[in-house]
Amino acid sequence: MAAGFPAFAHKTWRTIASIQTGVVLLILVVILSAVGTIVLQRPVTEPDEMQNAYSPQALRMLDAVGLTDVFHSWWFLGLVLLVSLCIVAASIDRFPNSWRYFSRPYKYPDESFRRALHPQKTLAVADEEAGLVAAERALHELGYKPERVVREDHFAIFAERSRISELAVYIVHASLLLIFLGTVVDGIWGWRGTLNLNEGQTSNLVELRDGTTRTLPFAIRCDSAGQENYKDGTPKKWWSQLAVVKQGRDVQKKEIVVNDPLVYSGVRFYQSSYGPNGKVDKLMLVAAPKNGSGQKQEIGLAVNDTVPLDADTTVRFAEFIPDYAVREGQVYRKSNQLENPAAHLVVTSRSAGRDFDVWFPQMDEVSDNSKAPWMFQATDLKMGHFTGLQVSHEPGQWGVWSGVVLMGIGLAFVFYVVHMRFWAVPVRDPKTGKCSLWIGGSANRNRDAFEQRFSDLVDLMEKELKPIPTASPREQVATVAAN
């Protein structure tokens, strides 16, 4: 049993460190991430929209398995940790060989290496030094820095470019680990919620996706909010003018729109929704005395505001009902939707010693519109509005964005930076005693382009090795006679 455990541990390690395991797990992460973009997620989606999109049974099932909050579910975070473990294991398993390859480059090719390498070329040279000098000049012309390599009584030329690209895969591995680290940190310590504010309202309570509330160490005030429309009346954008209030003073202000949040102390406030809150901001009225002794007045009332009409009479805006119904002499609120609004005024007359209930619209069974000493005409109804904010605290975003940037760098090295190596070795034939220059090259990717570069190098070496033309004997005699 003791002997079997090391074998089991070794097999487990090989499975975790295998590329196949990592690829399969990474594909699962991508698929589940795609599911998280297809299935409506809490709390980004309003509860009413969730209920309209799915049946109650389907919604309960999706909530139970965590598909309505994929990126914070325990199984998704566990899968991300498992992928990270595979990446670390694969890197540990393969990095020592890669580092040896990077730190100790192969500069002098032996005979077996030369036979197997492709591409390669052999050029005839007068002697070893001539071949080495020609190789150095050709490599210099192509922008390389050749290095003479000495092995006992043998010499060679070695040149390379972009050796760092051999480690590019580990840059990509590091970027994935940073992204996954940020995801796990967000999933464990991050949170998301909603905050609805009326214009002028201040609050520091955020409703989280599980129904609980979180108290912020500062408060948010909505100074104003609005909606811009296209010419056909459809919404173009929502905006909110927000202020961060801390210890009784404003520390930051910003007008936010969709995808341009206010960020303070690591907490982001996104514009999510906008609409009427079912409350009246101002009711605009024209009031005129029935006895004709006074002048018309234009007044604006908020709920519970009281305004004097004359020395004897006042009017108070008692209540506003967005959707009313009358039953058995009572006015009821059917819903909070602005479907069938009604406004209730209370006119107090000292001389009459009583209050008069004035309703808009007039309701004969409950209103005293005809008995009140003043007549009222509603000219405008300014409704209050709320702004809906998505609030999030994502402490792992630094890791996610750092990983994205690092992955861009790593992929640039993987696809666009090629490690090229060239060797030039003088070789003497033991039978004939003639000397030749063996030239070989290698690239870790983009072989077609590299073979063209190798061909250019060979052409330059042939040019360097081409003998300088000498004059014929007759031309030499003519030259001497001329002198």
C-alpha positions as CSV (number, residue, x, y, z in Angstrom):
1,M,0.0,0.0,0.0
2,A,2.9,2.3,0.8
3,A,4.5,1.5,-2.5
4,G,1.2,2.2,-4.3
5,F,0.7,5.7,-3.0
6,P,3.7,7.3,-4.7
7,A,2.5,5.8,-8.0
8,F,-1.0,7.1,-7.4
9,A,0.4,10.6,-6.5
10,H,2.6,10.6,-9.6
11,K,-0.3,9.6,-11.9
12,T,-2.5,12.3,-10.4
13,W,0.2,14.9,-10.9
14,R,0.7,13.8,-14.5
15,T,-3.1,14.1,-15.1
16,I,-3.3,17.5,-13.5
17,A,-0.2,18.7,-15.4
18,S,-1.3,17.4,-18.8
19,I,-2.2,19.9,-21.5
20,Q,-5.3,17.8,-22.4
21,T,-6.7,18.2,-18.9
22,G,-6.1,21.9,-18.9
23,V,-7.7,22.4,-22.3
24,V,-10.8,20.5,-21.4
25,L,-11.3,22.5,-18.1
26,L,-10.6,25.7,-19.9
27,I,-13.3,24.9,-22.5
28,L,-15.7,24.2,-19.7
29,V,-15.0,27.6,-18.2
30,V,-15.6,29.3,-21.5
31,I,-18.9,27.4,-22.0
32,L,-20.2,28.3,-18.5
33,S,-19.1,31.9,-19.0
34,A,-21.2,31.9,-22.2
35,V,-24.1,30.5,-20.3
36,G,-23.7,33.4,-17.8
37,T,-24.1,35.9,-20.7
38,I,-27.2,34.1,-22.2
39,V,-29.2,33.4,-19.0
40,L,-30.4,36.6,-17.3
41,Q,-28.2,37.3,-14.2
42,R,-29.1,38.7,-10.8
43,P,-29.0,41.5,-9.7
44,V,-28.3,43.1,-13.0
45,T,-31.8,42.1,-14.2
46,E,-34.9,43.5,-12.6
47,P,-37.0,40.9,-10.7
48,D,-40.0,41.7,-12.9
49,E,-38.0,41.0,-16.0
50,M,-36.7,37.7,-14.6
51,Q,-40.3,36.6,-13.9
52,N,-41.5,37.6,-17.3
53,A,-38.6,35.8,-19.0
54,Y,-38.9,32.5,-17.2
55,S,-41.7,30.4,-15.7
56,P,-41.8,30.1,-11.9
57,Q,-40.6,26.5,-12.1
58,A,-37.7,27.3,-14.5
59,L,-36.7,30.3,-12.4
60,R,-36.6,28.2,-9.2
61,M,-34.4,25.6,-11.0
62,L,-32.0,28.2,-12.4
63,D,-31.7,29.8,-9.0
64,A,-31.1,26.4,-7.3
65,V,-28.2,25.5,-9.6
66,G,-26.7,29.0,-9.6
67,L,-27.2,29.7,-13.3
68,T,-28.8,33.1,-12.5
69,D,-25.5,34.2,-10.8
70,V,-22.9,32.1,-12.6
71,F,-19.8,34.1,-11.8
72,H,-20.5,34.0,-8.0
73,S,-21.5,30.3,-7.8
74,W,-19.4,27.9,-5.8
75,W,-19.0,25.4,-8.7
76,F,-17.8,28.1,-11.1
77,L,-15.2,29.4,-8.7
78,G,-14.2,25.8,-7.9
79,L,-13.7,25.1,-11.6
80,V,-11.7,28.3,-12.1
81,L,-9.4,27.2,-9.2
82,L,-9.0,23.8,-10.7
83,V,-8.0,25.3,-14.1
84,S,-5.5,27.5,-12.2
85,L,-4.1,24.5,-10.5
86,C,-3.6,22.7,-13.9
87,I,-1.9,25.8,-15.3
88,V,0.5,26.0,-12.3
89,A,1.2,22.2,-12.5
90,A,1.9,22.3,-16.3
91,S,4.2,25.3,-15.9
92,I,6.1,23.7,-13.0
93,D,6.4,20.5,-15.0
94,R,7.8,22.1,-18.2
95,F,9.5,25.3,-17.1
96,P,12.9,23.8,-16.0
97,N,13.5,22.4,-19.5
98,S,12.3,25.7,-21.1
99,W,14.6,27.7,-18.8
100,R,17.6,25.5,-19.6
101,Y,16.8,26.0,-23.3
102,F,16.6,29.8,-22.7
103,S,19.5,30.3,-20.4
104,R,22.0,27.9,-22.2
105,P,21.4,28.2,-25.9
106,Y,22.7,25.5,-28.2
107,K,25.6,27.3,-30.0
108,Y,27.7,24.6,-31.5
109,P,25.8,22.0,-33.5
110,D,27.3,18.5,-33.5
111,E,27.4,16.2,-36.6
112,S,24.1,14.4,-35.8
113,F,22.3,17.8,-35.3
114,R,23.7,19.1,-38.6
115,R,22.4,16.0,-40.5
116,A,18.9,16.3,-39.2
117,L,18.4,20.1,-39.4
118,H,16.3,21.7,-42.0
119,P,17.0,24.1,-43.8
120,Q,20.7,23.7,-44.4
121,K,23.2,24.5,-47.1
122,T,26.9,23.7,-47.8
123,L,29.2,26.2,-49.6
124,A,32.7,25.6,-50.8
125,V,35.3,27.9,-49.1
126,A,39.1,28.4,-49.6
127,D,39.7,27.9,-45.8
128,E,38.0,28.0,-42.5
129,E,38.7,31.7,-41.8
130,A,37.3,32.8,-45.1
131,G,34.1,30.9,-44.4
132,L,33.8,32.4,-40.9
133,V,34.4,35.9,-42.1
134,A,31.8,35.6,-44.9
135,A,29.2,34.3,-42.4
136,E,29.9,37.1,-40.0
137,R,29.5,39.8,-42.7
138,A,26.3,38.3,-44.0
139,L,24.8,38.0,-40.6
140,H,25.8,41.6,-39.8
141,E,24.1,42.8,-43.0
142,L,20.9,41.1,-42.0
143,G,20.9,42.8,-38.6
144,Y,22.2,40.0,-36.4
145,K,25.1,39.9,-33.9
146,P,27.1,36.9,-34.8
147,E,29.2,35.2,-32.1
148,R,32.3,33.1,-32.6
149,V,32.1,29.8,-30.8
150,V,35.3,27.8,-29.9
151,R,35.3,24.1,-29.4
152,E,38.8,22.7,-28.9
153,D,40.3,23.2,-32.4
154,H,36.9,23.8,-34.1
155,F,35.2,27.1,-34.7
156,A,31.7,28.1,-35.5
157,I,29.4,31.1,-35.9
158,F,26.2,31.4,-34.0
159,A,23.5,34.2,-34.2
160,E,20.0,34.4,-32.9
161,R,17.1,36.8,-32.4
162,S,14.1,37.0,-30.0
163,R,15.0,34.2,-27.7
164,I,12.4,35.6,-25.3
165,S,9.6,34.2,-27.5
166,E,10.5,30.7,-26.2
167,L,9.0,31.8,-22.8
168,A,5.9,33.6,-24.3
169,V,3.7,30.7,-23.3
170,Y,4.5,31.3,-19.7
171,I,3.5,35.0,-20.1
172,V,0.1,33.7,-21.3
173,H,-0.1,31.3,-18.4
174,A,0.7,34.1,-15.9
175,S,-2.0,36.3,-17.6
176,L,-4.6,33.5,-17.2
177,L,-3.7,33.1,-13.6
178,L,-4.1,36.8,-12.9
179,I,-7.6,36.8,-14.6
180,F,-8.7,33.7,-12.6
181,L,-7.3,35.2,-9.4
182,G,-9.3,38.4,-10.0
183,T,-12.4,36.3,-10.7
184,V,-12.1,34.3,-7.5
185,V,-11.4,37.4,-5.4
186,D,-14.5,39.0,-6.9
187,G,-16.6,35.9,-6.4
188,I,-15.6,35.6,-2.7
189,W,-15.2,39.2,-1.5
190,G,-17.0,41.1,-4.2
191,W,-20.7,42.0,-4.1
192,R,-23.4,43.5,-6.3
193,G,-26.7,45.2,-5.4
194,T,-29.1,47.9,-6.4
195,L,-29.9,51.4,-5.1
196,N,-33.0,53.4,-6.1
197,L,-33.0,57.1,-5.3
198,N,-35.6,59.8,-5.8
199,E,-34.4,63.1,-7.0
200,G,-33.0,64.9,-3.9
201,Q,-32.8,61.7,-1.8
202,T,-29.7,60.5,0.0
203,S,-29.0,56.9,1.0
204,N,-26.2,54.6,2.0
205,L,-28.2,51.3,2.0
206,V,-27.6,48.9,-0.9
207,E,-29.9,46.0,-1.5
208,L,-27.9,42.9,-2.3
209,R,-28.9,40.0,-4.6
210,D,-29.8,37.8,-1.7
211,G,-32.3,40.3,-0.3
212,T,-30.0,41.6,2.5
213,T,-28.8,45.2,2.7
214,R,-25.2,46.5,3.0
215,T,-24.5,49.8,4.7
216,L,-21.9,51.9,2.8
217,P,-19.4,54.0,4.8
218,F,-20.6,57.0,2.8
219,A,-23.9,58.1,1.2
220,I,-25.0,58.8,-2.3
221,R,-27.3,61.7,-3.2
222,C,-29.2,62.1,-6.4
223,D,-29.4,65.8,-7.3
224,S,-31.2,65.2,-10.6
225,A,-32.0,62.6,-13.1
226,G,-33.4,62.6,-16.6
227,Q,-34.0,60.9,-19.9
228,E,-33.1,62.0,-23.4
229,N,-35.2,60.8,-26.3
230,Y,-34.9,60.3,-30.0
231,K,-37.2,62.3,-32.3
232,D,-39.7,59.4,-32.4
233,G,-39.9,59.5,-28.6
234,T,-38.0,56.4,-27.8
235,P,-35.4,56.7,-25.0
236,K,-31.9,57.6,-26.1
237,K,-30.1,57.7,-22.8
238,W,-30.6,58.0,-19.0
239,W,-28.4,60.2,-16.8
240,S,-28.1,61.0,-13.1
241,Q,-26.2,63.7,-11.3
242,L,-24.8,62.0,-8.2
243,A,-22.9,63.3,-5.2
244,V,-20.9,61.3,-2.7
245,V,-21.6,62.6,0.8
246,K,-19.2,61.7,3.7
247,Q,-19.3,63.2,7.1
248,G,-21.8,65.8,6.1
249,R,-20.0,67.2,3.1
250,D,-19.8,66.5,-0.6
251,V,-16.5,64.8,-1.5
252,Q,-17.2,63.9,-5.2
253,K,-19.8,64.7,-7.9
254,K,-20.4,63.2,-11.3
255,E,-23.0,62.9,-14.0
256,I,-23.2,59.3,-14.9
257,V,-24.7,57.6,-17.9
258,V,-24.8,53.9,-19.0
259,N,-21.3,52.4,-19.0
260,D,-19.8,55.5,-17.4
261,P,-20.1,54.9,-13.6
262,L,-19.2,56.9,-10.6
263,V,-16.3,55.2,-8.7
264,Y,-15.5,56.0,-5.1
265,S,-13.5,54.0,-2.6
266,G,-13.6,50.9,-4.9
267,V,-17.4,51.0,-5.2
268,R,-19.0,51.6,-8.7
269,F,-22.4,53.1,-9.3
270,Y,-23.8,52.3,-12.8
271,Q,-26.8,53.9,-14.4
272,S,-29.4,51.1,-14.7
273,S,-32.9,52.5,-15.0
274,Y,-35.0,55.7,-14.8
275,G,-38.7,56.4,-14.5
276,P,-41.5,57.9,-12.5
277,N,-41.7,56.9,-8.9
278,G,-45.5,57.4,-8.5
279,K,-45.1,60.5,-6.4
280,V,-45.9,64.1,-7.3
281,D,-43.2,66.7,-7.4
282,K,-45.5,69.7,-8.0
283,L,-49.2,70.2,-8.8
284,M,-49.7,73.4,-10.6
285,L,-53.1,75.1,-10.0
286,V,-55.0,78.2,-10.9
287,A,-57.2,79.3,-8.0
288,A,-60.1,81.9,-8.2
289,P,-62.6,83.0,-5.5
290,K,-66.2,82.1,-6.2
291,N,-67.5,85.4,-4.9
292,G,-65.4,87.4,-7.4
293,S,-63.8,89.6,-4.7
294,G,-60.3,88.5,-5.4
295,Q,-57.9,87.8,-8.2
296,K,-56.8,84.5,-9.8
297,Q,-53.7,83.0,-8.3
298,E,-51.2,80.5,-9.8
299,I,-49.8,78.2,-7.2
300,G,-47.6,75.1,-7.1
301,L,-48.0,72.5,-4.3
302,A,-46.0,69.5,-3.3
303,V,-47.7,66.9,-1.2
304,N,-48.5,68.3,2.4
305,D,-47.7,71.9,1.3
306,T,-50.2,74.5,2.6
307,V,-50.6,77.9,0.9
308,P,-52.8,80.8,2.0
309,L,-55.4,81.9,-0.6
310,D,-56.6,85.0,1.4
311,A,-56.8,86.0,5.0
312,D,-59.6,83.6,5.6
313,T,-58.7,80.6,3.4
314,T,-55.8,78.1,3.0
315,V,-55.4,75.2,0.7
316,R,-53.3,72.0,1.4
317,F,-52.2,69.3,-1.0
318,A,-53.3,66.3,1.1
319,E,-52.5,63.3,-1.1
320,F,-51.9,62.0,-4.6
321,I,-53.2,58.6,-5.8
322,P,-51.6,57.3,-9.0
323,D,-54.3,54.8,-9.7
324,Y,-57.5,55.3,-7.9
325,A,-60.9,53.7,-7.5
326,V,-64.0,54.8,-5.5
327,R,-65.9,52.2,-3.5
328,E,-68.6,52.8,-0.9
329,G,-67.8,56.5,-0.5
330,Q,-64.0,55.9,-0.1
331,V,-61.1,56.5,-2.5
332,Y,-58.7,53.6,-2.7
333,R,-55.3,53.1,-4.3
334,K,-55.5,50.2,-6.8
335,S,-51.8,50.3,-7.8
336,N,-48.6,52.4,-7.8
337,Q,-48.7,52.6,-11.6
338,L,-49.6,56.0,-13.1
339,E,-52.8,54.7,-14.7
340,N,-55.8,56.7,-13.2
341,P,-54.4,59.6,-11.1
342,A,-56.3,61.6,-8.6
343,A,-55.2,64.6,-6.4
344,H,-56.8,65.5,-3.1
345,L,-56.9,69.2,-1.8
346,V,-58.2,70.3,1.6
347,V,-59.5,73.9,1.6
348,T,-59.9,75.4,5.1
349,S,-62.2,78.3,5.6
350,R,-62.1,80.0,9.0
351,S,-65.4,81.9,8.4
352,A,-67.2,78.7,7.4
353,G,-65.5,76.8,10.3
354,R,-64.9,73.7,8.2
355,D,-62.7,71.9,5.6
356,F,-63.7,71.2,2.0
357,D,-62.4,68.2,0.2
358,V,-61.6,69.1,-3.4
359,W,-60.7,66.3,-5.8
360,F,-59.2,66.2,-9.3
361,P,-61.0,64.7,-11.1
362,Q,-64.3,65.7,-9.4
363,M,-66.0,62.7,-7.6
364,D,-69.5,63.7,-6.6
365,E,-69.8,61.0,-3.9
366,V,-66.7,62.2,-2.0
367,S,-65.7,65.7,-3.1
368,D,-66.9,69.2,-2.0
369,N,-65.7,70.9,-5.2
370,S,-69.0,72.8,-5.7
371,K,-69.2,73.8,-2.0
372,A,-65.6,75.2,-1.6
373,P,-65.3,79.0,-1.6
374,W,-62.6,78.8,-4.2
375,M,-62.5,77.2,-7.7
376,F,-59.4,75.3,-8.8
377,Q,-58.1,74.3,-12.2
378,A,-55.2,71.9,-12.5
379,T,-52.8,73.2,-15.2
380,D,-49.8,70.8,-14.8
381,L,-48.7,67.7,-12.9
382,K,-45.0,67.3,-12.4
383,M,-44.2,63.8,-11.4
384,G,-41.2,62.8,-9.3
385,H,-38.7,60.4,-10.8
386,F,-36.2,57.8,-9.5
387,T,-32.9,56.7,-10.8
388,G,-32.0,53.0,-10.6
389,L,-28.3,52.3,-9.8
390,Q,-26.4,49.1,-10.0
391,V,-23.8,49.1,-7.3
392,S,-20.8,46.8,-7.3
393,H,-17.6,46.2,-5.3
394,E,-15.1,44.1,-7.3
395,P,-11.8,44.0,-5.5
396,G,-10.4,41.6,-8.1
397,Q,-10.7,43.8,-11.1
398,W,-7.1,44.9,-10.9
399,G,-6.1,41.2,-11.4
400,V,-8.5,40.8,-14.3
401,W,-7.4,43.9,-16.2
402,S,-3.7,43.3,-15.5
403,G,-4.2,39.8,-16.8
404,V,-5.9,41.0,-20.0
405,V,-3.0,43.5,-20.7
406,L,-0.4,40.8,-19.9
407,M,-2.2,38.3,-22.2
408,G,-2.1,40.8,-25.0
409,I,1.6,41.1,-24.6
410,G,2.0,37.3,-24.4
411,L,-0.1,36.6,-27.5
412,A,1.9,39.3,-29.4
413,F,5.1,37.4,-28.6
414,V,3.4,34.0,-29.4
415,F,2.1,35.1,-32.9
416,Y,4.5,37.9,-34.0
417,V,7.9,37.3,-32.4
418,V,9.9,34.4,-33.8
419,H,13.0,32.9,-32.3
420,M,15.5,32.5,-35.2
421,R,18.8,30.8,-34.9
422,F,21.6,30.5,-37.4
423,W,24.8,28.4,-37.4
424,A,27.8,28.4,-39.7
425,V,30.4,25.7,-39.2
426,P,33.6,25.1,-41.4
427,V,33.9,21.4,-42.2
428,R,36.9,19.7,-43.8
429,D,36.5,16.5,-45.8
430,P,38.9,14.0,-44.4
431,K,39.3,12.2,-47.7
432,T,39.9,15.2,-50.1
433,G,41.0,17.7,-47.5
434,K,38.7,20.3,-49.1
435,C,37.0,22.8,-46.8
436,S,33.3,23.7,-46.9
437,L,31.0,25.9,-44.8
438,W,27.9,24.3,-43.4
439,I,25.0,26.7,-42.8
440,G,21.9,25.8,-40.9
441,G,19.0,27.6,-39.3
442,S,16.0,27.0,-37.1
443,A,12.8,28.9,-36.1
444,N,10.1,28.1,-33.6
445,R,7.2,29.2,-35.9
446,N,6.4,30.8,-39.2
447,R,8.7,28.4,-41.1
448,D,7.8,29.6,-44.6
449,A,9.0,33.2,-43.9
450,F,12.0,31.8,-42.1
451,E,13.1,29.7,-45.1
452,Q,13.0,32.9,-47.2
453,R,15.2,34.6,-44.6
454,F,17.6,31.6,-44.6
455,S,17.8,31.8,-48.4
456,D,18.7,35.5,-48.2
457,L,21.4,34.7,-45.8
458,V,22.9,32.0,-48.1
459,D,22.8,34.4,-51.0
460,L,24.7,37.0,-49.0
461,M,27.3,34.4,-48.0
462,E,27.8,33.3,-51.6
463,K,28.3,36.9,-52.5
464,E,30.9,37.4,-49.8
465,L,32.7,34.2,-50.9
466,K,32.7,35.1,-54.6
467,P,36.4,35.5,-55.7
468,I,37.5,38.9,-57.0
469,P,38.1,38.7,-60.8
470,T,41.8,38.8,-61.8
471,A,43.2,40.2,-65.1
472,S,44.3,37.7,-67.8
473,P,48.1,37.4,-68.7
474,R,47.7,39.4,-71.9
475,E,45.9,42.2,-70.0
476,Q,48.7,42.2,-67.4
477,V,51.4,42.5,-70.2
478,A,49.4,45.4,-71.7
479,T,49.2,47.1,-68.3
480,V,53.0,46.8,-67.7
481,A,53.8,48.1,-71.3
482,A,51.5,51.1,-70.7
483,N,53.3,51.9,-67.5
